[in-house]
Amino acid sequence: MDTDLLKTALQVAQCGSLAEAARRLEMDPSNVSRSLATLETRLGIRLFQRTTRRLSITEEGAAYLGRIAPVLEELDQALDDARDLRQQPQGRLRLTASVAFGTECIVPLLPKFENDLPSIEMDLVLSDTNLDLVAEGLDLAIRLTPAPTGDWISRKLRQTRYLLCASPQWLAQNPCATPQDIPQHDMLRLSLLDHRETWQFRPHGVVQDAPKDGPVEQITIKGRTTISNPLALRQAAILGLGPALLADWLAERALATGELVQVLPDYQVAASSFDTGAYLLYSSRQYLPSKTRAAIDFFSQHLA
């Protein structure tokens, strides 16, 4: 049996759509349809009910594809293991990250990645949506979160601190001495729900597991401008539109050049949690391809 036909059918089952499966497989939809017809003829069963408007998997199709999916994964794993015997990790690696983190932290590393791992072809997928690793055929994901969820292996790359930053001109005209001064001013707000209503402040030196009735202050914020992208949020702060809550990896360059300065530098600031970081997520398969292991080691070293 041609494994390419089987993989095409599995992709159609996962997507629930010929068009979407064709897009992910980089095939013409008509070729996907012909592949399904060929497979059904060879098997002697109908895998999908197809009309002009919808596609649904049959009971026989669900039973058959459910049984062969682990077999195909084992075949892929056997090929990966065979390739691992080669000295140089190689192949196409698909990595996803948020637009801001990918732009600021991953793209600057790509020249070194290509130099250190010349036989790996990087496919960097930047999206502010948490893409499904299996459905999208992704090898690795970097998530910005207090704690990863889901059935994945996770490795913490770095802790993230949030900094309240504004242009020097804004701060000179709008002095802020304590968190209680914040509600008097318009803040630049990220459109995420847990970023746009309240921020938390506590003096530096407070332990991470301080009790809830400890010195953490919840400050209600307001602002006329809400922005969905952290890169644009930083630019708005640089232009003097107000202070913005920025991750340290996003603010450090502008702080170094003096385009931004910290507001209330004696305080730690957070939107929802002081304990957040960048995590590398990958499949829980027992054996990883050498290209994936090499990429995990690379980013663990250079993003720590």
C-alpha angles and dihedrals in degrees: 000000000000106000091205089064090050093049090049091053091048091051091051090050091051094047099038087215135083092212095051092045090050090051093052093044091045090233135129111263090234090057090051090051092049091049090054092048091050092049093048090050092052093046096042092225135096111245099182138025106225130191131163089265108034147017127210133175118245124231090251090048093051091049094048098043091045090058097045098045094080090044092055090047089053090051090051090047091051089053091047091051091050091051090048088067087071115091097231121061108232145167138072116317119197114202126176129198138152117285094247098044092043092050096045103035112018105037092056088056095052096090090055091043091054091046095048097039105029095164095057117090110212120218104186113194111194114194137146088216117089097242121209107252096210098041092046095043093241124163099196140012132194112210128188105216145123089245130356119242131199137054097305139114108247132197121188110232100182144342115252122219121191120222129196104228136181138165115274089242093055093048092048090057097038110040116198117193101165138013088259087070092062098081089058091067138057111252126203105243133203110227095236109115096237091050103051108054110043137005128201125229132188132163118261113266097043111132117249095242096049112154119265091249091053127105097299111125122205108212122192111223133201134190143160095225126063119179129192099206124064093212091056090044090057092048091051089053091050089052090058099251091133144288120314132196105238134177112248092244089055097046103039098086094048090046090052093052093044094243087121134027130194119261113214094001091181090067135072111227132199139165100217108340137020089208107071135126150157113281129192111221127194141161120294092227111136094234123044125198114256090245090059094046090049091051092048090053092046097052093039088057100042102036097044 
